[in-house]
């Protein structure tokens, strides 16, 4: 029985190179209740009044409101200092991490003493931020929705606290904000599984051919060979809007294919060459 199991395992490796572990690909949105469709579930609420800080159960302020289309959003900015926050864990093997949010800030404070802060930082070290934005009256026309995005890939493998704060230093002219679609996208590196066939030989497997993948600037991202079944598996590929250069070589023959690779995606592609 042991010999039979061993034979099955060996045969199972013929399709792709056995010494490469099967790489997982994923695209994950990590913030829970990011569009506030379930009230303030998963968010913590805090505020400061008369110089004192308080934690709340999000039962009074801030509030969840709806626009004319029925979309929910967070409304914040009643007490002198009020905020909500949520902590998420970023996968250590992420290739790209993006923090994104929509905001609408209204301020009558012409002295620009009131602020909206949006931060993604270390929950244990308040001064360490992977992204931090501040908005005030002097920033111009803020009475409309805006979308902001930050690359926070440096936070991979760490906990990140997302904080949405309104600080009303000028209590006589309080400011308020609407926030929605608070998201952190974590995406893995991508995998390209290729099968190379030779059209000139009745689409036979193109064995032991070199495969090189380069970016637009010519930097080599991956290189390897097709196995006895004409297959290869390229792992750890970065996503980009620009196409990657895939080079298939054998002897004096060379074929170049351009293909766009997105983050967190697994590709299975057939490549056809024509080598006499």
C-alpha positions, -999 to 999 in steps of 0.1 A, spaced: 0 0 0 28 24 8 44 18 -26 12 26 -44 7 58 -25 43 69 -32 37 62 -69 6 83 -70 24 112 -53 53 111 -78 30 109 -108 10 139 -94 41 160 -96 46 155 -133 23 183 -143 44 210 -126 78 213 -109 75 195 -76 100 217 -56 77 247 -58 50 247 -32 15 256 -44 13 293 -39 -20 307 -27 -36 338 -43 -62 360 -28 -79 394 -28 -93 404 6 -112 434 19 -103 434 56 -125 462 72 -157 448 86 -189 468 80 -169 491 58 -201 508 43 -219 511 77 -248 490 64 -250 473 99 -248 505 120 -216 507 139 -210 470 143 -172 462 146 -163 499 152 -153 514 185 -165 549 194 -148 575 216 -151 612 223 -136 640 245 -157 666 263 -146 691 290 -111 678 287 -121 642 295 -120 611 272 -148 586 271 -155 553 254 -190 547 242 -210 518 228 -218 539 197 -254 543 209 -258 581 207 -231 597 186 -218 593 160 -248 584 139 -255 564 107 -275 582 81 -289 576 47 -287 597 15 -314 601 -10 -304 569 -28 -306 549 4 -269 545 9 -256 545 45 -228 566 58 -211 576 90 -219 611 104 -194 624 129 -185 657 146 -206 668 176 -183 667 206 -151 687 206 -131 655 198 -149 625 184 -138 594 166 -144 558 156 -118 531 150 -113 495 140 -82 473 141 -74 447 114 -45 423 108 -26 425 74 -14 392 60 23 388 61 25 374 26 5 403 10 20 417 -21 0 449 -22 -21 466 5 -44 496 -3 -62 518 22 -92 537 6 -121 558 19 -148 583 8 -153 615 28 -174 647 28 -162 674 52 -182 705 61 -167 734 81 -178 769 89 -146 775 109 -128 802 89 -99 801 114 -92 765 104 -91 753 140 -114 723 133 -101 692 115 -111 659 100 -83 633 105 -83 599 87 -55 576 97 -42 541 93 -16 535 119 0 513 146 -26 506 174 2 505 200 22 536 188 -1 565 180 26 585 162 34 557 137 11 561 107 11 542 74 -13 568 60 -26 601 76 -48 628 61 -61 660 77 -87 684 63 -98 718 74 -116 749 62 -86 763 44 -84 732 21 -111 747 -1 -142 731 -15 -148 701 7 -186 701 6 -188 672 -17 -178 635 -17 -141 627 -24 -123 593 -27 -88 589 -13 -64 560 -17 -31 551 -2 -6 523 -7 2 509 28 20 477 17 47 485 44 21 475 70 19 438 58 23 414 87 11 440 112 -20 452 129 -34 484 116 -59 507 134 -81 528 111 -93 560 129 -118 585 117 -117 617 138 -133 651 139 -116 676 162 -137 708 169 -113 732 187 -137 760 177 -168 748 195 -188 779 184 -185 769 148 -185 731 149 -175 710 118 -188 676 108 -179 649 84 -195 621 65 -174 590 58 -182 558 38 -166 528 21 -137 525 45 -116 497 31 -83 480 33 -76 457 3 -49 430 8 -38 412 -24 -13 384 -28 14 380 -54 1 364 -86 8 330 -102 10 322 -139 7 285 -149 16 280 -186 13 252 -211 36 256 -241 28 237 -274 46 237 -307 23 243 -336 50 232 -361 50 197 -345 13 191 -344 10 210 -311 34 187 -292 46 197 -258 74 222 -259 98 206 -234 128 221 -216 123 256 -230 135 286 -211 108 309 -198 117 344 -187 92 370 -174 103 407 -174 87 440 -166 84 470 -189 118 482 -179 135 449 -187 140 437 -151 137 399 -147 108 390 -124 109 352 -129 128 326 -149 126 288 -152 120 260 -177 91 240 -191 90 204 -178 85 172 -198 49 181 -203 57 216 -216 45 233 -185 58 259 -161 46 277 -130 58 313 -123 51 325 -88 56 357 -68 45 380 -97 37 416 -90 6 431 -104 7 462 -127 -13 481 -153 17 477 -176 20 444 -194 47 419 -186 71 405 -212 71 367 -214 100 352 -234 100 315 -244 134 303 -258 148 271 -270 181 270 -290 180 298 -315 142 301 -313 126 329 -294 89 340 -289 78 370 -270 43 374 -255 30 405 -237 4 400 -209 -10 421 -181 -7 406 -146 -31 418 -119 -25 414 -82 -39 384 -64 -47 364 -95 -40 329 -106 -37 325 -144 -38 293 -165 -27 301 -200 -18 281 -232 11 294 -252 16 283 -288 50 285 -305 61 276 -340 96 261 -340 104 239 -370 
